[in-house]
Amino acid sequence: MDQICFGCTRCLTAFNRNQGEFVRYMKQEAELIGLTACADCPGTILVPRLALQWNSPLGEVPTKIHLAPCLVKCPHGQAIVDEVKAKCGIEIIEGTHPYQHVGAIFG
């Protein structure tokens, strides 16, 4: 992944702890095979990046896609969600982690 938001640590933590929308995997084996950011506004690069998962030389085939809260709540979120649902052909879950987003100040 060439771009990552700090919030992605929340998504990964929720996956590892079976929290938020990942609770559905509590009683089954689940594997995270990819993570990407929308990378631009209005998120037009996301679907091509997801397509790379289907063309992976490792043969991994996604069965579900979770869209992070930052993407779902983005001003362009609904358009992005609609495009992903139309193009990917697998289950799309809107949400990942249950954690509150808080701002940070760096100086």
N, C-alpha and C positions, 0 to 999 in steps of 0.2 A: 504494500500500500504506500503510495507516494505522498499522500496527504492524510493527516489524521487530526481530529479535534481532540481536545483534552477530555471531552465528555465520553469518548470511546472507551475509556477505562470503566465508565459506569456500565456500558453495554456488556463488556467482557466480564466484569464482576457479576452482573446479573445472570449471565449465561452459566458461569462456573458455579453459582449458588442456586441455580434453578429458581430465580426470583422474577417478579414481573411477568411478562409474557412468556418467559422461558419455563415457568412452572409446569407447563404442559409436558415437559420432557422429564419430569421428576422420576417416573417409573419406567423409563426406557433409555436406551443408549442413544445419545445424540452427539454429533461432532460438528464443530464449527469449521467450515472449509474456506471461508473468505470473509473479508471485511473491506469495505470501500467507502469513500466519501462521495458526496454528490459532485464535489470539486469545482463547481462554478455556479453562477447564477444565470439562468434559472434551473440548473440541474440537468442540462441536456446531455452531459457526458455519462450520467449514471447508467442508463440502459446499455450503452456500448461496453462499459466496464463490466456490467453483470454478464454480458454475452461472453466475455473472456472465460468465465467460470465453466461454461458449457464446452469450451474449446481447450480446456486445460490438458496439457500433455500427461498429467497424472491420472486422468480418467475419472476425476471426481464429478459427480452429477448432483447439483443442488436439488433438494426436494421441497424446501420452503425458503422464503426470504422474509426476514424481519426488517422493517423500516424503523429506524431510530426516532425517538420523540422529536429531536431537533429537525429532522426532515419532515415529519408529519405536521409539525406546528409551524413550519416555514411559510412565508407568504406565498411561495410557489408550490407548497407541499401537495395540495390536491391535484394539481396538474402532473406532478412527478409521480404520485401514487397511481393516478389513472394510467399514465404511460407504462409504468412498470407492470401493472395488472394486465394491460392489453398486450404487452410484448413477451412476457416471461412464461406464461402458461403453467405456472405452478402456484401453490398457495402463497399468498402475500399476507403477512401479519403486520398490522400497523401498531408498532410499539416494541420495546425491548425492556428497558429497566424501569423500576418504580421510583427511582431516587429523584429528589428535588434538585433542580438546577439552581445553583447559586453563583453569583458573579464573583470575580476575583480581581484584585488590584495588584498589578506588578509594578515595581519601581526600582 
